[in-house]
């Protein structure tokens, strides 16, 4: 390993091992990683890759680990979860990030207190903090769907559609990384390396189990949101049908009345009641009888119903 200083990067000495966190957007730090870190080109390429997904690969006595967690600056990245890439081996951990992951501060605090004694402690602590940060977000998505199910009515249909669409989009984005992350942690816990102790493996399996539970919850949110979207569409169609039926009934009621008024309004001879002083009253009575008869028919035929 080269003693060349790491420019502008964060280095934390844990006593028995060292953690170096590199900002992937800094060219000088990337150059140090390529030229002076002592890592193979394959590992360097994986650590500096732009597009990543959670995974764990054993290389000799080290491990290449990609994890995803909530970002500290959500507006700075289009993905719901930002990545952190780690190389762990006995004596050191090198992490690379292009965005700031929210769990990093908690792990840094544990490192400063001396609670992390080896690379296994650091990786398991990072995985645990990621689950602690993400779990409330997943629970909130479920609560959002619960609230939309409880208030499923026509008056709030447009508002619920927006909430459901946003919750479904987040659930899909989270699940895309939560499922492979669980698999990566399970694989890491099974690695035969001397820097992973039994308690580290236990914590990694615990984090993997929480990711499995979150994956199930996210899948439930996705399915429930799709079902709710269908119910809202059906509700909206029913409202439109009801209103169209009402308009049709009103048009049918006034159709014969319009015919009568048009007929008696013609300027030709022989119009009934033209010379009768009560002709208007008679015509009005006929129109009322026709309207009542048509309305009674629709009521009897159960066309007028909620």
C-alpha positions as CSV (number, residue, x, y, z in Angstrom):
1,X,0.0,0.0,0.0
2,X,1.4,3.4,-1.0
3,X,2.1,6.1,1.7
4,X,1.1,8.8,-0.8
5,X,-1.2,11.3,1.1
6,X,-4.9,11.1,0.1
7,X,-5.8,14.7,-1.1
8,X,-8.8,16.4,0.5
9,X,-10.4,13.1,1.6
10,X,-11.7,12.1,5.0
11,X,-9.5,9.6,6.9
12,X,-10.5,8.2,10.2
13,X,-8.1,6.0,12.2
14,X,-9.9,3.4,14.2
15,X,-6.7,2.2,15.9
16,X,-6.8,-1.3,14.5
17,X,-7.9,-0.3,11.1
18,X,-8.4,2.8,8.9
19,X,-11.4,4.1,7.1
20,X,-10.9,6.4,4.1
21,X,-14.0,8.0,2.5
22,X,-13.5,9.4,-1.0
23,X,-15.7,11.9,-2.8
24,X,-16.1,10.4,-6.3
25,X,-16.7,13.8,-7.8
26,X,-13.2,14.9,-6.9
27,X,-10.7,14.2,-9.6
28,X,-7.6,14.2,-7.3
29,X,-9.1,11.7,-5.0
30,X,-10.1,9.4,-7.9
31,X,-6.5,9.7,-9.2
32,X,-5.2,8.6,-5.8
33,X,-7.6,5.7,-5.8
34,X,-6.3,4.6,-9.2
35,X,-2.6,5.2,-8.7
36,X,-1.7,5.0,-4.9
37,X,-4.4,2.9,-3.2
38,X,-2.9,-0.4,-4.0
39,X,-6.2,-1.8,-5.3
40,X,-6.5,-3.8,-8.5
41,X,-7.9,-2.0,-11.6
42,X,-11.0,-4.2,-11.4
43,X,-11.8,-3.0,-7.9
44,X,-11.0,0.6,-8.7
45,X,-13.3,0.4,-11.7
46,X,-16.1,-1.0,-9.5
47,X,-15.6,1.6,-6.8
48,X,-15.8,4.5,-9.3
49,X,-18.7,3.2,-11.5
50,X,-21.5,5.7,-11.9
51,X,-24.4,3.3,-12.1
52,X,-24.4,0.6,-9.4
53,X,-26.8,-1.7,-7.7
54,X,-26.4,-3.4,-4.3
55,X,-24.1,-6.4,-4.5
56,X,-21.3,-8.2,-2.6
57,X,-18.3,-9.8,-4.3
58,X,-15.4,-11.6,-2.5
59,X,-12.0,-10.9,-4.0
60,X,-9.2,-12.8,-2.2
61,X,-9.5,-11.8,1.5
62,X,-11.4,-8.6,0.7
63,X,-14.9,-7.8,-0.3
64,X,-16.4,-5.3,-2.8
65,X,-19.7,-4.1,-1.4
66,X,-22.3,-1.7,-2.9
67,X,-25.1,-0.5,-0.7
68,X,-28.0,2.0,-1.2
69,X,-29.6,4.3,1.4
70,X,-31.5,7.5,1.8
71,X,-29.5,10.5,0.7
72,X,-28.7,13.5,3.0
73,X,-29.7,15.9,0.1
74,X,-32.8,14.3,-1.7
75,X,-32.9,17.2,-4.2
76,X,-29.4,16.5,-5.4
77,X,-30.1,13.0,-6.9
78,X,-32.9,11.7,-9.0
79,X,-32.8,8.3,-7.5
80,X,-34.7,7.7,-4.2
81,X,-31.7,5.9,-2.7
82,X,-28.1,7.0,-3.2
83,X,-25.2,4.5,-3.4
84,X,-22.0,4.0,-1.4
85,X,-19.3,1.7,-2.7
86,X,-16.9,0.0,-0.2
87,X,-13.8,-2.1,-0.4
88,X,-13.2,-3.9,2.9
89,X,-10.2,-5.9,3.9
90,X,-8.2,-6.5,7.1
91,X,-6.8,-3.2,8.3
92,X,-8.8,-0.8,6.1
93,X,-12.0,0.2,4.5
94,X,-12.2,2.5,1.5
95,X,-15.6,3.9,0.6
96,X,-16.6,6.0,-2.4
97,X,-19.7,8.1,-2.8
98,X,-20.9,10.5,-5.5
99,X,-23.7,11.7,-3.2
100,X,-23.9,11.9,0.6
101,X,-25.7,9.0,2.2
102,X,-27.7,10.0,5.3
103,X,-26.4,7.1,7.4
104,X,-22.8,8.2,7.1
105,X,-22.9,10.7,9.9
106,X,-24.1,8.1,12.5
107,X,-21.4,5.6,11.4
108,X,-18.7,8.4,11.5
109,X,-19.8,9.2,15.1
110,X,-19.5,5.5,16.1
111,X,-16.0,5.5,14.6
112,X,-15.0,8.6,16.5
113,X,-16.1,7.0,19.7
114,X,-14.0,3.9,19.1
115,X,-17.1,1.6,18.9
116,X,-16.0,0.2,15.6
117,X,-12.9,-2.1,16.0
118,X,-12.6,-3.7,12.5
119,X,-13.9,-3.5,9.0
120,X,-16.7,-5.9,9.8
121,X,-18.0,-3.6,12.6
122,X,-18.0,-0.7,10.1
123,X,-19.8,-2.4,7.3
124,X,-22.4,-4.0,9.7
125,X,-22.9,-0.6,11.4
126,X,-23.4,1.1,8.0
127,X,-26.0,-1.5,6.9
128,X,-27.8,-1.2,10.2
129,X,-28.0,2.6,10.1
130,X,-29.3,2.4,6.5
131,X,-32.2,0.2,7.6
132,X,-32.9,2.5,10.6
133,X,-33.1,5.5,8.3
134,X,-35.2,3.8,5.6
135,X,-37.6,1.8,7.7
136,X,-39.7,4.9,8.8
137,X,-40.0,6.0,5.2
138,X,-41.4,2.6,4.2
139,X,-43.8,2.6,7.1
140,X,-45.0,6.1,6.1
141,X,-45.8,4.8,2.6
142,X,-48.0,2.1,4.2
143,X,-49.7,4.7,6.4
144,X,-50.4,6.9,3.3
145,X,-52.1,4.0,1.6
146,X,-54.1,3.3,4.8
147,X,-55.3,6.9,4.9
148,X,-56.3,6.8,1.2
149,X,-58.3,3.6,1.8
150,X,-60.1,5.1,4.8
151,X,-61.1,8.2,2.8
152,X,-62.0,6.6,-0.5
153,X,-64.8,8.9,-1.7
154,X,-65.7,11.0,-4.7
155,X,-65.0,14.3,-3.1
156,X,-61.3,13.5,-2.5
157,X,-60.7,11.3,-5.5
158,X,-58.4,13.7,-7.3
159,X,-56.3,14.3,-4.1
160,X,-56.1,10.6,-3.3
161,X,-55.0,9.8,-6.9
162,X,-52.0,12.1,-6.5
163,X,-51.0,10.6,-3.1
164,X,-51.4,7.1,-4.3
165,X,-49.4,7.8,-7.5
166,X,-46.5,9.3,-5.4
167,X,-46.6,6.5,-2.9
168,X,-46.5,3.8,-5.6
169,X,-43.7,5.5,-7.4
170,X,-41.6,5.7,-4.3
171,X,-42.4,2.1,-3.4
172,X,-41.2,0.9,-6.8
173,X,-38.0,3.0,-6.5
174,X,-37.2,1.7,-3.1
175,X,-38.0,-1.9,-3.9
176,X,-35.7,-1.8,-6.9
177,X,-32.7,-1.6,-4.5
178,X,-34.1,-3.1,-1.3
179,X,-34.4,-6.6,-2.7
180,X,-30.8,-6.9,-4.1
181,X,-29.5,-5.2,-1.0
182,X,-30.9,-8.0,1.2
183,X,-29.3,-10.5,-1.0
184,X,-26.0,-8.7,-0.9
185,X,-26.0,-8.5,2.9
186,X,-26.9,-12.2,3.2
187,X,-24.0,-13.1,0.9
188,X,-21.6,-10.8,2.9
189,X,-22.6,-12.5,6.1
190,X,-21.6,-15.9,4.6
191,X,-18.1,-14.8,3.4
192,X,-15.1,-16.7,4.7
193,X,-12.9,-13.8,5.7
194,X,-11.0,-13.3,8.9
195,X,-12.2,-9.7,9.5
196,X,-15.8,-10.7,9.9
197,X,-16.6,-11.8,13.4
198,X,-19.7,-13.7,14.6
199,X,-21.4,-10.6,16.0
200,X,-20.8,-8.8,12.6
201,X,-22.4,-11.6,10.8
202,X,-25.4,-11.5,13.2
203,X,-25.8,-7.8,12.6
204,X,-25.6,-8.3,8.9
205,X,-28.3,-11.0,9.0
206,X,-30.4,-8.8,11.1
207,X,-30.1,-5.9,8.6
208,X,-30.9,-8.4,5.8
209,X,-34.0,-9.5,7.6
210,X,-35.2,-6.0,8.0
211,X,-34.6,-5.4,4.3
212,X,-36.7,-8.5,3.6
213,X,-39.5,-7.2,5.7
214,X,-39.3,-3.8,3.9
215,X,-39.4,-5.5,0.6
216,X,-42.6,-7.3,1.5
217,X,-44.1,-4.0,2.8
218,X,-43.1,-2.2,-0.4
219,X,-44.6,-5.0,-2.6
220,X,-47.8,-4.7,-0.5
221,X,-47.8,-0.9,-1.0
222,X,-47.4,-1.3,-4.7
223,X,-50.2,-3.8,-5.0
224,X,-52.6,-1.9,-2.7
225,X,-51.9,1.3,-4.6
226,X,-52.7,-0.3,-7.9
227,X,-55.9,-1.7,-6.5
228,X,-56.8,1.7,-5.0
229,X,-56.1,3.3,-8.4
230,X,-58.5,0.9,-10.0
231,X,-61.2,1.6,-7.4
232,X,-60.8,5.3,-7.8
233,X,-61.1,4.9,-11.6
234,X,-64.3,2.8,-11.1
235,X,-65.7,5.4,-8.7
236,X,-65.0,8.2,-11.2
237,X,-66.6,6.2,-14.0
238,X,-69.6,5.6,-11.8
239,X,-70.0,9.3,-11.0
240,X,-69.7,10.1,-14.7
241,X,-72.3,7.5,-15.6
242,X,-74.7,8.7,-12.9
243,X,-74.4,12.3,-14.1
244,X,-74.8,11.3,-17.7
245,X,-77.9,9.3,-16.8
246,X,-79.4,12.3,-15.0
247,X,-78.7,14.6,-17.9
248,X,-80.3,12.0,-20.3
249,X,-83.4,11.8,-18.1
250,X,-83.8,15.6,-18.0
251,X,-83.4,15.7,-21.7
252,X,-86.0,13.0,-22.2
253,X,-88.5,14.8,-19.9
254,X,-88.1,18.0,-21.8
255,X,-88.1,16.5,-25.3
256,X,-91.9,16.1,-25.6
257,X,-92.4,19.5,-23.9
258,X,-90.1,21.1,-26.5
259,X,-92.1,19.5,-29.2
260,X,-95.4,20.8,-27.9
261,X,-94.1,24.3,-27.4
262,X,-92.6,24.3,-30.8
263,X,-95.8,23.0,-32.3
264,X,-98.1,25.5,-30.6
265,X,-95.7,28.3,-31.4
266,X,-96.2,28.0,-35.2
267,X,-97.8,31.0,-36.9
268,X,-100.4,29.1,-38.9
269,X,-104.1,28.8,-38.7
270,X,-105.9,26.0,-36.9
271,X,-103.7,26.0,-33.8
272,X,-105.7,24.4,-30.9
273,X,-106.7,26.8,-28.0
274,X,-105.6,29.8,-30.2
275,X,-108.9,31.5,-29.5
276,X,-109.5,30.0,-26.1
277,X,-108.9,32.5,-23.2
278,X,-107.7,29.6,-21.1
279,X,-105.5,28.1,-23.8
280,X,-102.2,28.8,-22.1
281,X,-103.5,27.2,-18.9
282,X,-104.6,24.1,-20.8
283,X,-101.3,23.8,-22.6
284,X,-99.4,24.3,-19.3
285,X,-101.5,21.5,-17.7
286,X,-100.8,19.2,-20.5
287,X,-97.0,19.8,-20.2
288,X,-97.2,19.2,-16.4
289,X,-99.1,15.9,-16.9
290,X,-96.6,14.7,-19.5
291,X,-93.6,15.7,-17.3
292,X,-95.1,13.9,-14.3
293,X,-95.9,10.8,-16.3
294,X,-92.4,10.5,-17.8
295,X,-90.8,11.1,-14.4
296,X,-93.0,8.5,-12.8
297,X,-92.0,6.0,-15.4
298,X,-88.3,6.5,-14.7
299,X,-88.9,6.2,-11.0
300,X,-90.8,2.9,-11.5
301,X,-88.1,1.6,-13.8
302,X,-85.5,2.5,-11.1
303,X,-83.5,4.8,-13.4
304,X,-83.5,7.5,-10.7
305,X,-81.4,6.1,-7.9
306,X,-78.2,6.9,-6.1
